[in-house]
């Protein structure tokens, strides 16, 4: 029987009817890429590879290595539905129901923001900070655990990735991790991810507006809060319209929610505690100015991500910074000594 080539919904119907030979992986990759490129995707080829791999239950590298492999009618139908959803702008992560973050696979859906690669910097610095605090001085028996809180946890990616890293290094028993969010739906997703990564007993989840229901003080506060100015939300790629707006909208200048957290730091951090906050690439001067207004004297150091853009603000009391400077290990005036066990050292 001669191969009848169709595309779109016609191809799906034809596949179900069985009136043409099965398309190959290479053919579906080509047609899917063309459709997504026409729809405006800036990563049409990658999107297509991920969606086809998900549809057939194979790694995308296998598809690339074997473009001649036939794709069954059921898998082709799933792929067609996925491409239609992506053409409408829905994020690939929501279509597949998962997102890779720090080498881990997280379940994602519309209950929470999709974890971004740039947020991995926050996790790497948090691991380094915890390791430094646990190893820079003796910890006699009975020393209280380090207290860490992830504010606005969303899918739980930051807290869970940190817990997983610390477990691998056998440091987790000395650390207590709390993850809070104001969305009960997001917390439900975060708990599912904690179970999937076997840290449900190590990460405690709580519903709270920032730190309202937490019990300070904490040694380390982590936060990836909304920081996009309200006026810019509508100009984001269409994929962002599928994500919770409250997880993106940072108010008129993007710092409304972050300022509220900054105001809580004097009572929420221990005397030598540190806050690590993800910020927008153009918000460095503004966050430094906001920190300078905190009572009691504070320091702020903004660190760039791998693309060279300002991304992470490290905030400490000036007195704590002065103590750390004497041991040449202050985050606020420079990075902690390179931790050979941390991702940033590899």
KEBA-110532 format. One record per residue (C-alpha): residue number from 0; x, z, y. Coordinates in steps of 0.25 Angstrom, whole numbers, padded with zeros to 4 digits. Example, Ala and Ser with C-alpha at 12.3 -4.5 7.8 and 13.67 -1.06 7.14 Angstrom:
// residues 2
n, u, w, v
0, 0049, 0031, -0018 .
1, 0055, 0029, -0004 .
// end
This chain:
// residues 346
n, u, w, v
0, 0000, 0000, 0000 .
1, 0006, -0004, 0014 .
2, 0008, 0008, 0023 .
3, -0002, 0009, 0034 .
4, 0004, 0015, 0046 .
5, -0005, 0024, 0055 .
6, -0002, 0035, 0065 .
7, -0010, 0047, 0071 .
8, -0023, 0051, 0065 .
9, -0025, 0037, 0058 .
10, -0013, 0040, 0050 .
11, -0018, 0054, 0046 .
12, -0031, 0048, 0041 .
13, -0024, 0037, 0034 .
14, -0015, 0047, 0027 .
15, -0027, 0055, 0022 .
16, -0034, 0042, 0017 .
17, -0021, 0038, 0010 .
18, -0021, 0024, 0014 .
19, -0007, 0023, 0018 .
20, 0007, 0027, 0013 .
21, 0012, 0040, 0017 .
22, 0020, 0040, 0030 .
23, 0034, 0045, 0029 .
24, 0040, 0057, 0037 .
25, 0048, 0047, 0045 .
26, 0036, 0039, 0049 .
27, 0028, 0051, 0053 .
28, 0040, 0057, 0061 .
29, 0041, 0043, 0069 .
30, 0026, 0042, 0071 .
31, 0024, 0057, 0075 .
32, 0036, 0057, 0084 .
33, 0030, 0045, 0091 .
34, 0017, 0051, 0093 .
35, 0023, 0064, 0098 .
36, 0032, 0057, 0108 .
37, 0020, 0050, 0113 .
38, 0013, 0063, 0115 .
39, 0024, 0068, 0123 .
40, 0032, 0077, 0114 .
41, 0046, 0079, 0119 .
42, 0050, 0082, 0104 .
43, 0042, 0072, 0097 .
44, 0052, 0070, 0085 .
45, 0054, 0084, 0083 .
46, 0039, 0088, 0084 .
47, 0036, 0077, 0074 .
48, 0047, 0082, 0064 .
49, 0042, 0096, 0065 .
50, 0028, 0092, 0063 .
51, 0030, 0083, 0051 .
52, 0039, 0093, 0045 .
53, 0028, 0104, 0046 .
54, 0018, 0094, 0041 .
55, 0025, 0090, 0028 .
56, 0032, 0104, 0026 .
57, 0046, 0099, 0028 .
58, 0058, 0102, 0037 .
59, 0059, 0091, 0048 .
60, 0073, 0088, 0044 .
61, 0067, 0084, 0030 .
62, 0058, 0074, 0037 .
63, 0070, 0068, 0045 .
64, 0078, 0067, 0032 .
65, 0067, 0060, 0024 .
66, 0059, 0051, 0034 .
67, 0055, 0043, 0022 .
68, 0047, 0054, 0015 .
69, 0032, 0052, 0014 .
70, 0023, 0062, 0021 .
71, 0010, 0066, 0013 .
72, -0003, 0063, 0019 .
73, -0007, 0078, 0021 .
74, 0007, 0081, 0028 .
75, 0005, 0068, 0037 .
76, -0009, 0073, 0041 .
77, -0003, 0087, 0045 .
78, 0008, 0079, 0053 .
79, -0003, 0071, 0060 .
80, -0011, 0083, 0064 .
81, 0002, 0089, 0069 .
82, 0006, 0077, 0077 .
83, -0008, 0076, 0083 .
84, -0007, 0091, 0088 .
85, 0007, 0089, 0093 .
86, 0003, 0076, 0101 .
87, -0007, 0086, 0108 .
88, 0004, 0094, 0112 .
89, 0003, 0106, 0102 .
90, 0017, 0112, 0100 .
91, 0024, 0109, 0086 .
92, 0026, 0123, 0084 .
93, 0011, 0126, 0084 .
94, 0008, 0114, 0075 .
95, 0018, 0119, 0065 .
96, 0014, 0133, 0067 .
97, 0029, 0137, 0068 .
98, 0041, 0137, 0077 .
99, 0055, 0140, 0074 .
100, 0062, 0151, 0082 .
101, 0075, 0157, 0080 .
102, 0076, 0151, 0066 .
103, 0063, 0157, 0062 .
104, 0049, 0150, 0060 .
105, 0038, 0157, 0068 .
106, 0023, 0154, 0067 .
107, 0018, 0149, 0080 .
108, 0004, 0146, 0085 .
109, -0004, 0146, 0098 .
110, -0004, 0161, 0098 .
111, 0010, 0162, 0104 .
112, 0021, 0154, 0111 .
113, 0030, 0145, 0103 .
114, 0044, 0151, 0102 .
115, 0054, 0143, 0110 .
116, 0068, 0140, 0106 .
117, 0073, 0146, 0119 .
118, 0068, 0160, 0115 .
119, 0078, 0160, 0104 .
120, 0088, 0165, 0115 .
121, 0080, 0177, 0117 .
122, 0080, 0181, 0102 .
123, 0095, 0178, 0102 .
124, 0098, 0187, 0113 .
125, 0088, 0198, 0108 .
126, 0096, 0198, 0095 .
127, 0109, 0199, 0102 .
128, 0104, 0210, 0111 .
129, 0098, 0218, 0099 .
130, 0111, 0216, 0091 .
131, 0120, 0221, 0103 .
132, 0111, 0233, 0105 .
133, 0112, 0237, 0090 .
134, 0127, 0235, 0088 .
135, 0133, 0238, 0102 .
136, 0133, 0253, 0100 .
137, 0131, 0263, 0088 .
138, 0117, 0265, 0083 .
139, 0116, 0279, 0076 .
140, 0105, 0282, 0066 .
141, 0092, 0285, 0073 .
142, 0095, 0275, 0085 .
143, 0081, 0269, 0089 .
144, 0079, 0255, 0086 .
145, 0081, 0244, 0097 .
146, 0068, 0241, 0103 .
147, 0065, 0226, 0105 .
148, 0052, 0220, 0111 .
149, 0048, 0206, 0111 .
150, 0038, 0204, 0123 .
151, 0028, 0193, 0122 .
152, 0032, 0190, 0107 .
153, 0022, 0178, 0105 .
154, 0025, 0173, 0091 .
155, 0035, 0184, 0089 .
156, 0047, 0175, 0088 .
157, 0056, 0183, 0097 .
158, 0054, 0196, 0090 .
159, 0053, 0191, 0076 .
160, 0066, 0182, 0078 .
161, 0073, 0194, 0083 .
162, 0069, 0203, 0072 .
163, 0073, 0192, 0062 .
164, 0087, 0191, 0068 .
165, 0089, 0206, 0068 .
166, 0084, 0208, 0054 .
167, 0094, 0198, 0049 .
168, 0105, 0206, 0056 .
169, 0099, 0219, 0051 .
170, 0097, 0224, 0064 .
171, 0082, 0224, 0064 .
172, 0080, 0239, 0059 .
173, 0086, 0244, 0072 .
174, 0077, 0236, 0081 .
175, 0062, 0238, 0084 .
176, 0055, 0225, 0089 .
177, 0042, 0224, 0096 .
178, 0035, 0211, 0099 .
179, 0023, 0211, 0109 .
180, 0014, 0201, 0115 .
181, 0001, 0201, 0123 .
182, -0006, 0191, 0113 .
183, -0012, 0197, 0100 .
184, -0012, 0182, 0095 .
185, 0003, 0180, 0098 .
186, 0006, 0194, 0091 .
187, -0002, 0189, 0079 .
188, 0008, 0177, 0078 .
189, 0020, 0186, 0080 .
190, 0016, 0195, 0069 .
191, 0014, 0183, 0059 .
192, 0028, 0178, 0063 .
193, 0034, 0192, 0061 .
194, 0028, 0193, 0047 .
195, 0033, 0179, 0044 .
196, 0047, 0183, 0048 .
197, 0046, 0197, 0041 .
198, 0048, 0205, 0053 .
199, 0034, 0210, 0054 .
200, 0038, 0225, 0052 .
201, 0050, 0223, 0062 .
202, 0043, 0217, 0074 .
203, 0032, 0225, 0080 .
204, 0021, 0217, 0087 .
205, 0012, 0223, 0098 .
206, 0002, 0217, 0108 .
207, 0006, 0220, 0122 .
208, 0007, 0214, 0136 .
209, 0022, 0214, 0138 .
210, 0026, 0228, 0135 .
211, 0013, 0235, 0138 .
212, 0011, 0240, 0124 .
213, 0026, 0242, 0120 .
214, 0034, 0255, 0120 .
215, 0047, 0254, 0128 .
216, 0058, 0255, 0130 .
217, 0064, 0243, 0122 .
218, 0079, 0239, 0121 .
219, 0076, 0224, 0121 .
220, 0064, 0217, 0127 .
221, 0062, 0202, 0123 .
222, 0052, 0193, 0130 .
223, 0048, 0178, 0130 .
224, 0037, 0180, 0140 .
225, 0029, 0168, 0147 .
226, 0038, 0163, 0158 .
227, 0033, 0149, 0162 .
228, 0027, 0148, 0176 .
229, 0011, 0146, 0175 .
230, 0012, 0133, 0183 .
231, 0021, 0127, 0173 .
232, 0013, 0130, 0161 .
233, 0005, 0117, 0162 .
234, 0017, 0109, 0163 .
235, 0023, 0114, 0150 .
236, 0023, 0104, 0138 .
237, 0009, 0103, 0132 .
238, 0014, 0111, 0120 .
239, 0014, 0123, 0128 .
240, -0001, 0122, 0131 .
241, -0003, 0126, 0116 .
242, 0004, 0139, 0118 .
243, -0002, 0152, 0124 .
244, -0001, 0151, 0139 .
245, 0001, 0166, 0141 .
246, 0014, 0164, 0133 .
247, 0019, 0154, 0143 .
248, 0014, 0157, 0157 .
249, 0023, 0166, 0165 .
250, 0015, 0166, 0178 .
251, 0018, 0160, 0191 .
252, 0033, 0160, 0190 .
253, 0034, 0162, 0175 .
254, 0039, 0177, 0176 .
255, 0026, 0184, 0177 .
256, 0026, 0190, 0163 .
257, 0041, 0192, 0163 .
258, 0040, 0200, 0176 .
259, 0030, 0209, 0169 .
260, 0040, 0212, 0158 .
261, 0051, 0214, 0167 .
262, 0043, 0225, 0174 .
263, 0042, 0232, 0161 .
264, 0057, 0232, 0158 .
265, 0061, 0245, 0165 .
266, 0052, 0253, 0156 .
267, 0052, 0244, 0144 .
268, 0068, 0242, 0142 .
269, 0077, 0253, 0137 .
270, 0088, 0257, 0147 .
271, 0097, 0247, 0141 .
272, 0087, 0237, 0136 .
273, 0086, 0222, 0138 .
274, 0075, 0212, 0140 .
275, 0077, 0198, 0136 .
276, 0067, 0188, 0142 .
277, 0065, 0173, 0140 .
278, 0063, 0166, 0154 .
279, 0061, 0152, 0159 .
280, 0073, 0144, 0162 .
281, 0071, 0145, 0177 .
282, 0067, 0160, 0178 .
283, 0081, 0166, 0178 .
284, 0082, 0169, 0193 .
285, 0068, 0174, 0193 .
286, 0069, 0184, 0181 .
287, 0082, 0189, 0187 .
288, 0075, 0192, 0200 .
289, 0064, 0199, 0192 .
290, 0073, 0208, 0185 .
291, 0080, 0211, 0197 .
292, 0067, 0217, 0203 .
293, 0066, 0227, 0191 .
294, 0068, 0242, 0195 .
295, 0081, 0249, 0190 .
296, 0090, 0237, 0190 .
297, 0090, 0226, 0180 .
298, 0099, 0214, 0176 .
299, 0095, 0201, 0170 .
300, 0103, 0190, 0164 .
301, 0097, 0176, 0161 .
302, 0102, 0169, 0149 .
303, 0101, 0154, 0146 .
304, 0096, 0148, 0134 .
305, 0103, 0137, 0125 .
306, 0099, 0126, 0135 .
307, 0105, 0134, 0147 .
308, 0092, 0138, 0153 .
309, 0090, 0152, 0157 .
310, 0081, 0158, 0147 .
311, 0083, 0173, 0144 .
312, 0084, 0185, 0153 .
313, 0091, 0198, 0149 .
314, 0086, 0210, 0157 .
315, 0092, 0224, 0157 .
316, 0094, 0236, 0166 .
317, 0106, 0235, 0175 .
318, 0111, 0249, 0170 .
319, 0110, 0244, 0155 .
320, 0117, 0231, 0159 .
321, 0128, 0239, 0166 .
322, 0130, 0247, 0153 .
323, 0130, 0234, 0145 .
324, 0140, 0228, 0154 .
325, 0150, 0239, 0151 .
326, 0150, 0234, 0137 .
327, 0150, 0219, 0140 .
328, 0137, 0217, 0133 .
329, 0126, 0216, 0144 .
330, 0115, 0205, 0142 .
331, 0112, 0205, 0157 .
332, 0126, 0202, 0161 .
333, 0130, 0194, 0149 .
334, 0126, 0191, 0134 .
335, 0129, 0202, 0124 .
336, 0141, 0200, 0116 .
337, 0140, 0189, 0106 .
338, 0132, 0194, 0094 .
339, 0138, 0187, 0082 .
340, 0125, 0189, 0074 .
341, 0116, 0183, 0085 .
342, 0112, 0168, 0086 .
343, 0118, 0167, 0100 .
344, 0132, 0169, 0093 .
345, 0130, 0158, 0083 .
// end
